């Protein structure tokens, strides 16, 4: 096409419609040179697109420092949202007021550019509502910058972006970590103009096993995008609408032009393993180390079919009576196969006992489990009394371990090291499960690990193998 004006109109139209195109074109308005469109740029932009259309409302993004997370999510995305709809109300929070104000200033610079005003002529900045902390539009929308810990009384939002909620030098302070989590829990979810449509993005480098991203990942209800500097296993990422994925191989470097293998090895020596694994690989190493290692786990893309499955087995770790507000009850569902145990599903909640009984039946029926295991303690004892009827085949079997949970876990590491434990490459419950497994015994909750170790421990017992042979199905 030889007409430069027509070409410009086409590019402008694409930038209005597509955030990735907008982010690429907007970059020179703030920084010299063009944006290098590495794969992680497209992955993050795809997630932001799903948030825009409402398919995702809660997202955690963990990525190494200086990989353009703030430019994409906090600066460019907030400007694009206000361009798409000048009535949008956005709150952006960071660990310090000066940092939040710097991000706000960059957003304002972009929105004042001639290019931005050309592609979004309906978004007009209100001269009466321009400050270090607020960018207002004449349509009533705004981008409000604040700090983690600040009050937000009277201010509502359609979308809240929390970018770097904790200073790196405060990551080892339990008080600082908990204050950040308490502020998020008590403040963020009360600020939505429409609680049923409000959206939250938390973007950060991991700093500690018990930081805010870790807290949210452990909750299990957040869409989680983890982008480590060195990919620990095969991983598929969405990059465009329609299902096309980018496959990252084991050991793939996130952006070699920024940090190659030599650079990362040097950083690890200089920073130490703890900080490097947290900030660059997004896998905080708990103080004292963890029992289970990611590299030991095998991965499957498709669950084993009936021909390869010897039995479906479920393992329940039930909360104590009266402890439902703290501990979880967990059911892990496994396919026992010749090559090991394949984790098919994790159910996790805090039900009352009557609902727990219903779930035991529901999960067994859903997965057609042949054998269900529960520890003979607390509510587990009550389950056995309620479910195991005299004269009927007892598909609910109990286990009474005599050693502590850490010692039991250590005894089962050999199965992990031998590659006999298989996890899916992706599943909605997987981030929360992995976060607990690879931090055990230093995680806040250990119910998913307890359920797993119970299954593996039971598999060593003769009566377990006898039950599998005896039970129908």
C-alpha positions as CSV (number, residue, x, y, z in Angstrom):
1,X,0.0,0.0,0.0
2,X,1.6,3.3,-1.1
3,X,-0.8,5.8,0.6
4,X,0.9,6.6,4.0
5,X,-2.3,8.3,5.3
6,X,-4.4,5.2,4.6
7,X,-1.7,3.0,6.2
8,X,-1.8,5.2,9.3
9,X,-5.6,4.9,9.5
10,X,-5.3,1.2,9.3
11,X,-2.7,1.0,12.1
12,X,-4.7,3.4,14.3
13,X,-7.8,1.3,13.8
14,X,-5.9,-1.8,14.8
15,X,-4.5,-0.1,17.9
16,X,-8.0,1.0,19.0
17,X,-9.2,-2.6,18.7
18,X,-6.2,-4.7,19.7
19,X,-4.3,-4.1,22.9
20,X,-1.1,-5.9,21.8
21,X,-0.9,-3.6,18.7
22,X,-1.6,-0.6,21.0
23,X,1.2,-1.6,23.4
24,X,3.7,-2.0,20.5
25,X,2.9,1.3,18.9
26,X,2.7,3.2,22.2
27,X,6.1,2.2,23.5
28,X,8.1,4.8,21.5
29,X,5.9,7.5,23.0
30,X,7.6,6.8,26.3
31,X,10.9,5.2,25.6
32,X,13.5,5.5,22.8
33,X,13.4,2.7,20.2
34,X,10.8,0.1,19.4
35,X,9.4,-2.6,21.7
36,X,11.0,-6.1,21.2
37,X,7.9,-8.3,20.9
38,X,9.2,-11.3,22.9
39,X,6.8,-14.2,23.4
40,X,5.9,-13.1,27.0
41,X,4.7,-9.8,25.6
42,X,2.1,-11.6,23.5
43,X,1.2,-13.9,26.4
44,X,0.5,-11.0,28.8
45,X,-1.4,-9.1,26.2
46,X,-3.6,-12.1,25.5
47,X,-4.4,-12.3,29.2
48,X,-5.3,-8.6,29.3
49,X,-7.6,-9.1,26.3
50,X,-9.5,-11.9,28.2
51,X,-9.8,-9.6,31.2
52,X,-11.2,-6.8,29.0
53,X,-14.0,-8.9,27.5
54,X,-14.8,-10.3,31.0
55,X,-13.7,-13.9,30.6
56,X,-11.2,-13.4,33.5
57,X,-11.9,-11.2,36.5
58,X,-9.2,-12.2,38.9
59,X,-5.6,-12.6,37.6
60,X,-2.2,-13.0,39.1
61,X,0.9,-12.3,36.9
62,X,4.3,-13.3,38.2
63,X,7.3,-12.4,36.1
64,X,11.0,-11.4,36.7
65,X,11.8,-7.7,37.3
66,X,12.3,-5.4,34.3
67,X,10.4,-7.5,31.8
68,X,7.9,-4.7,31.0
69,X,5.2,-5.9,33.3
70,X,4.5,-2.4,34.6
71,X,4.6,-0.8,31.1
72,X,2.1,-3.4,29.8
73,X,-0.3,-3.7,32.7
74,X,-0.1,-0.6,34.8
75,X,0.7,2.1,32.2
76,X,-0.4,1.0,28.7
77,X,-3.4,-1.1,29.6
78,X,-4.9,1.6,31.9
79,X,-4.4,4.2,29.1
80,X,-6.0,1.8,26.5
81,X,-9.0,1.1,28.8
82,X,-9.7,4.8,29.2
83,X,-9.4,5.2,25.5
84,X,-11.9,2.4,24.9
85,X,-14.2,3.8,27.5
86,X,-13.5,7.2,29.1
87,X,-16.0,6.4,31.8
88,X,-13.8,3.6,33.2
89,X,-12.6,4.0,36.7
90,X,-9.3,2.4,37.5
91,X,-7.3,2.2,40.8
92,X,-3.6,1.4,40.5
93,X,-1.6,0.6,43.7
94,X,2.1,0.0,44.3
95,X,4.2,-0.5,47.4
96,X,5.1,3.2,47.7
97,X,3.4,6.5,46.8
98,X,6.3,7.8,44.8
99,X,6.4,4.6,42.6
100,X,2.7,4.8,42.0
101,X,3.0,8.5,41.0
102,X,5.8,7.7,38.6
103,X,3.6,5.1,36.9
104,X,0.7,7.7,36.8
105,X,3.0,10.3,35.2
106,X,4.0,7.9,32.5
107,X,0.4,7.1,31.8
108,X,-0.5,10.7,31.6
109,X,2.4,11.4,29.2
110,X,1.1,8.7,26.9
111,X,-2.5,10.0,27.0
112,X,-1.3,13.5,26.3
113,X,0.6,12.4,23.2
114,X,-0.7,13.5,19.8
115,X,-0.9,9.9,18.6
116,X,-3.1,8.8,21.6
117,X,-5.4,11.8,21.2
118,X,-5.7,11.0,17.5
119,X,-6.8,7.3,18.0
120,X,-9.0,8.1,21.0
121,X,-10.6,11.5,20.2
122,X,-13.5,10.8,22.5
123,X,-11.3,10.5,25.6
124,X,-10.7,14.0,26.7
125,X,-8.6,14.8,29.8
126,X,-10.3,17.0,32.4
127,X,-7.9,19.8,33.2
128,X,-9.5,20.2,36.6
129,X,-8.7,16.6,37.5
130,X,-5.0,16.3,36.8
131,X,-2.6,15.7,39.7
132,X,0.3,13.4,40.7
133,X,-2.2,10.8,41.8
134,X,-5.2,11.2,39.5
135,X,-5.9,11.3,35.7
136,X,-9.5,12.3,35.1
137,X,-11.6,12.4,32.0
138,X,-14.4,14.8,31.1
139,X,-16.7,11.7,30.9
140,X,-16.1,10.9,34.6
141,X,-13.6,8.2,34.3
142,X,-10.2,8.2,36.1
143,X,-7.0,6.5,36.9
144,X,-6.2,6.8,40.6
145,X,-2.7,6.1,41.9
146,X,-2.3,5.0,45.5
147,X,0.0,3.0,47.7
148,X,-0.5,-0.3,49.4
149,X,-1.8,0.4,52.8
150,X,-3.5,3.6,51.9
151,X,-7.2,4.2,52.5
152,X,-9.5,4.5,49.5
153,X,-12.6,5.8,51.2
154,X,-15.2,7.1,48.8
155,X,-13.4,5.9,45.7
156,X,-14.7,3.1,43.5
157,X,-13.3,1.2,40.6
158,X,-14.2,-1.0,37.7
159,X,-10.7,-2.5,37.7
160,X,-8.0,-2.5,40.3
161,X,-4.3,-3.1,39.4
162,X,-1.8,-3.9,42.1
163,X,1.7,-3.7,40.8
164,X,4.7,-4.6,43.0
165,X,2.8,-4.6,46.3
166,X,5.8,-5.3,48.5
167,X,9.4,-3.9,48.5
168,X,12.0,-6.5,47.8
169,X,13.9,-5.5,51.0
170,X,10.8,-6.1,53.1
171,X,10.1,-9.5,51.7
172,X,11.6,-11.3,54.7
173,X,9.6,-9.4,57.2
174,X,6.5,-11.4,58.3
175,X,4.9,-8.1,59.5
176,X,5.4,-6.4,56.2
177,X,4.0,-9.4,54.2
178,X,1.0,-9.8,56.5
179,X,0.3,-6.1,56.4
180,X,0.2,-6.2,52.6
181,X,-2.2,-9.2,52.6
182,X,-4.4,-7.6,55.2
183,X,-4.7,-4.4,53.2
184,X,-5.6,-6.3,50.1
185,X,-8.2,-8.5,51.8
186,X,-9.8,-5.6,53.7
187,X,-9.6,-2.9,51.0
188,X,-9.5,-4.1,47.4
189,X,-12.7,-6.1,47.2
190,X,-14.8,-3.4,48.8
191,X,-13.9,-0.8,46.1
192,X,-15.8,-2.2,43.2
193,X,-18.5,-0.1,41.6
194,X,-20.2,-3.3,40.5
195,X,-19.0,-6.2,42.7
196,X,-20.2,-8.8,40.2
197,X,-18.2,-7.3,37.3
198,X,-15.2,-5.7,39.1
199,X,-11.8,-7.0,38.0
200,X,-8.4,-7.3,39.8
201,X,-4.9,-7.8,38.4
202,X,-2.0,-8.4,40.8
203,X,1.3,-8.3,39.0
204,X,4.7,-8.8,40.7
205,X,7.9,-10.7,41.0
206,X,7.7,-13.4,43.6
207,X,9.6,-12.4,46.7
208,X,8.7,-14.9,49.3
209,X,6.7,-18.1,49.7
210,X,4.2,-16.2,51.8
211,X,3.9,-12.9,49.8
212,X,0.6,-11.6,48.3
213,X,0.8,-13.5,45.0
214,X,1.5,-16.7,47.0
215,X,-1.5,-16.0,49.2
216,X,-3.7,-15.6,46.1
217,X,-2.3,-18.6,44.3
218,X,-2.9,-20.7,47.4
219,X,-6.5,-19.6,47.5
220,X,-6.9,-21.5,44.2
221,X,-9.6,-19.2,42.6
222,X,-7.4,-16.9,40.6
223,X,-6.3,-17.1,37.0
224,X,-2.5,-17.5,37.4
225,X,0.1,-16.6,34.8
226,X,3.6,-17.6,35.9
227,X,6.5,-16.6,33.6
228,X,9.8,-17.8,35.0
229,X,13.2,-16.8,33.6
230,X,14.0,-20.5,33.1
231,X,11.0,-22.7,32.3
232,X,11.0,-25.7,34.7
233,X,8.7,-27.9,32.5
234,X,6.8,-28.0,29.3
235,X,4.2,-25.3,29.4
236,X,1.5,-24.0,27.0
237,X,0.5,-20.4,27.0
238,X,-2.4,-18.6,25.2
239,X,-1.1,-16.0,22.7
240,X,-4.1,-15.2,20.5
241,X,-7.8,-15.5,20.4
242,X,-9.0,-18.8,19.0
243,X,-6.9,-21.2,21.0
244,X,-3.4,-20.9,19.4
245,X,-0.8,-21.6,22.1
246,X,2.9,-21.0,22.5
247,X,4.7,-24.0,23.9
248,X,7.7,-23.4,26.1
249,X,10.0,-26.3,26.4
250,X,11.8,-27.3,29.6
251,X,14.8,-25.1,30.2
252,X,13.5,-22.4,27.8
253,X,14.9,-18.9,28.6
254,X,12.2,-16.3,28.9
255,X,14.0,-13.6,26.8
256,X,17.5,-14.5,25.8
257,X,18.2,-11.0,24.5
258,X,17.7,-9.7,28.0
259,X,19.2,-12.5,30.1
260,X,20.8,-15.6,28.6
261,X,22.0,-18.7,30.4
262,X,25.3,-17.1,31.4
263,X,23.6,-14.0,32.7
264,X,21.2,-15.9,34.8
265,X,23.9,-18.2,36.2
266,X,25.8,-15.0,37.3
267,X,22.7,-13.5,38.8
268,X,22.0,-16.6,40.8
269,X,25.5,-16.5,42.2
270,X,25.3,-12.8,43.0
271,X,21.8,-12.9,44.5
272,X,21.8,-16.3,46.2
273,X,19.5,-19.2,45.4
274,X,16.7,-18.0,47.6
275,X,16.2,-14.5,46.1
276,X,17.0,-15.7,42.5
277,X,14.5,-18.6,42.6
278,X,11.9,-16.2,43.9
279,X,12.4,-13.1,41.8
280,X,13.5,-14.7,38.5
281,X,12.0,-18.2,38.5
282,X,8.9,-17.2,40.5
283,X,9.4,-20.2,42.7
284,X,10.3,-19.1,46.2
285,X,12.4,-21.5,48.1
286,X,11.1,-21.9,51.7
287,X,13.5,-21.2,54.5
288,X,15.2,-24.6,55.2
289,X,14.2,-25.9,51.8
290,X,11.4,-28.1,50.6
291,X,10.9,-31.8,50.5
292,X,9.5,-32.2,47.0
293,X,11.2,-30.8,43.9
294,X,9.6,-29.7,40.7
295,X,12.1,-31.5,38.5
296,X,11.0,-34.9,40.0
297,X,7.5,-34.6,38.8
298,X,6.4,-36.1,35.5
299,X,3.8,-34.3,33.3
300,X,0.9,-35.6,31.2
301,X,-1.1,-33.7,28.5
302,X,-3.9,-36.2,28.4
303,X,-5.2,-38.3,31.3
304,X,-4.7,-42.0,31.0
305,X,-7.6,-43.8,29.5
306,X,-9.4,-47.0,30.8
307,X,-6.9,-49.3,29.0
308,X,-4.0,-47.9,31.0
309,X,-5.8,-47.3,34.3
310,X,-5.7,-50.1,36.9
311,X,-8.0,-48.2,39.3
312,X,-9.3,-44.7,40.2
313,X,-8.5,-44.0,43.8
314,X,-9.4,-41.0,46.0
315,X,-7.7,-39.8,49.1
316,X,-9.5,-37.5,51.6
317,X,-7.8,-35.3,54.1
318,X,-10.7,-34.0,56.3
319,X,-10.6,-30.9,58.6
320,X,-11.2,-31.3,62.3
321,X,-14.7,-30.6,63.5
322,X,-14.9,-26.9,64.4
323,X,-11.8,-26.1,62.4
324,X,-13.6,-25.5,59.1
325,X,-12.8,-21.8,59.1
326,X,-9.1,-22.6,58.9
327,X,-8.1,-26.0,57.5
328,X,-9.6,-27.4,54.3
329,X,-11.0,-30.7,53.5
330,X,-9.4,-32.1,50.4
331,X,-10.1,-34.9,48.0
332,X,-7.3,-35.8,45.5
333,X,-8.4,-38.2,42.7
334,X,-5.7,-40.5,41.2
335,X,-5.4,-43.0,38.3
336,X,-3.2,-45.9,39.4
337,X,-1.3,-47.0,36.3
338,X,1.7,-49.2,35.5
339,X,3.9,-46.1,35.3
340,X,2.8,-44.6,38.6
341,X,0.0,-42.4,39.9
342,X,-1.6,-39.7,37.8
343,X,-3.3,-36.9,39.7
344,X,-6.6,-36.2,37.9
345,X,-8.4,-33.7,40.2
346,X,-8.3,-31.8,43.4
347,X,-11.4,-30.9,45.3
348,X,-10.9,-28.5,48.2
349,X,-13.4,-26.7,50.4
350,X,-14.5,-26.1,54.0
351,X,-17.8,-27.9,54.2
352,X,-19.9,-28.7,57.3
353,X,-20.0,-32.4,58.1
354,X,-23.3,-33.1,56.4
355,X,-22.0,-31.5,53.2
356,X,-18.7,-33.4,53.5
357,X,-20.6,-36.7,53.5
358,X,-22.4,-35.6,50.3
359,X,-19.2,-34.6,48.7
360,X,-17.6,-38.0,49.4
361,X,-20.4,-39.7,47.5
362,X,-20.4,-37.0,44.8
363,X,-16.7,-37.2,44.1
364,X,-16.7,-41.0,44.1
365,X,-19.6,-41.1,41.6
366,X,-18.1,-38.3,39.5
367,X,-14.8,-40.2,39.0
368,X,-16.1,-43.7,39.4
369,X,-13.5,-44.3,42.1
370,X,-13.0,-47.9,43.1
371,X,-11.4,-47.1,46.4
372,X,-11.6,-44.1,48.7
373,X,-9.1,-43.5,51.6
374,X,-9.6,-41.4,54.7
375,X,-7.4,-41.0,57.7
376,X,-8.9,-42.5,60.9
377,X,-9.1,-39.3,62.9
378,X,-11.7,-36.6,63.8
379,X,-14.3,-36.2,61.0
380,X,-12.7,-39.1,59.2
381,X,-13.9,-41.5,61.9
382,X,-17.4,-40.1,61.6
383,X,-17.3,-40.6,57.8
384,X,-16.4,-44.2,58.2
385,X,-19.3,-44.7,60.7
386,X,-21.8,-43.0,58.4
387,X,-20.8,-44.5,55.1
388,X,-19.6,-48.0,55.9
389,X,-22.8,-50.0,56.4
390,X,-22.8,-53.5,57.9
391,X,-23.0,-56.2,55.2
392,X,-21.9,-54.0,52.3
393,X,-18.5,-53.9,50.6
394,X,-16.5,-51.2,52.3
395,X,-15.1,-49.0,49.5
396,X,-14.2,-46.4,52.1
397,X,-11.0,-47.6,53.7
398,X,-9.2,-45.9,56.6
399,X,-5.5,-45.5,57.3
400,X,-3.9,-44.9,60.7
401,X,-0.4,-43.6,60.2
402,X,1.9,-43.7,63.2
403,X,4.6,-41.3,62.1
404,X,4.5,-37.5,61.7
405,X,3.5,-36.0,58.4
406,X,7.0,-34.7,57.6
407,X,8.5,-38.1,58.2
408,X,5.8,-39.8,56.1
409,X,6.4,-37.3,53.3
410,X,10.2,-37.9,53.4
411,X,9.5,-41.6,53.0
412,X,7.5,-41.0,49.8
413,X,10.1,-38.8,48.1
414,X,11.5,-41.9,46.4
415,X,8.3,-42.3,44.3
416,X,8.7,-38.7,43.2
417,X,12.4,-39.2,42.4
418,X,11.6,-42.3,40.4
419,X,9.2,-40.3,38.2
420,X,6.1,-42.2,39.4
421,X,4.1,-39.1,40.2
422,X,2.3,-37.5,37.3
423,X,0.7,-34.1,37.3
424,X,-1.2,-32.5,34.4
425,X,0.5,-29.8,32.3
426,X,-2.4,-27.5,33.2
427,X,-5.6,-27.5,35.3
428,X,-7.6,-24.8,37.2
429,X,-6.5,-26.3,40.6
430,X,-2.9,-27.0,39.6
431,X,-1.2,-23.7,40.7
432,X,-2.5,-23.9,44.2
433,X,-1.6,-27.6,44.4
434,X,1.9,-27.0,43.2
435,X,2.5,-24.0,45.4
436,X,1.7,-26.2,48.4
437,X,3.6,-29.3,47.2
438,X,6.8,-27.5,46.4
439,X,6.9,-25.5,49.6
440,X,6.0,-28.2,52.0
441,X,6.6,-28.4,55.0
442,X,6.9,-24.6,55.1
443,X,3.5,-23.8,53.6
444,X,0.6,-22.2,55.4
445,X,-1.8,-25.1,54.6
446,X,-0.7,-28.7,53.9
447,X,-4.0,-30.4,53.3
448,X,-3.3,-31.2,49.6
449,X,0.1,-32.6,50.5
450,X,-1.5,-34.7,53.3
451,X,-4.0,-36.1,50.9
452,X,-1.2,-37.0,48.4
453,X,1.1,-38.6,51.0
454,X,-1.8,-40.5,52.5
455,X,-2.5,-42.0,49.0
456,X,1.1,-42.9,48.5
457,X,1.5,-44.3,52.0
458,X,-1.6,-46.4,51.6
459,X,-0.3,-47.9,48.4
460,X,2.6,-49.5,50.4
461,X,0.1,-51.4,52.6
462,X,-0.9,-55.0,51.8
463,X,-4.5,-54.4,52.8
464,X,-4.6,-51.5,50.2
465,X,-3.6,-53.8,47.4
466,X,-6.0,-56.5,48.7
467,X,-8.8,-54.0,48.7
468,X,-8.2,-53.1,45.1
469,X,-8.3,-56.7,44.1
470,X,-11.4,-57.4,46.1
471,X,-13.6,-54.4,45.4
472,X,-15.8,-54.5,42.3
473,X,-15.3,-52.1,39.3
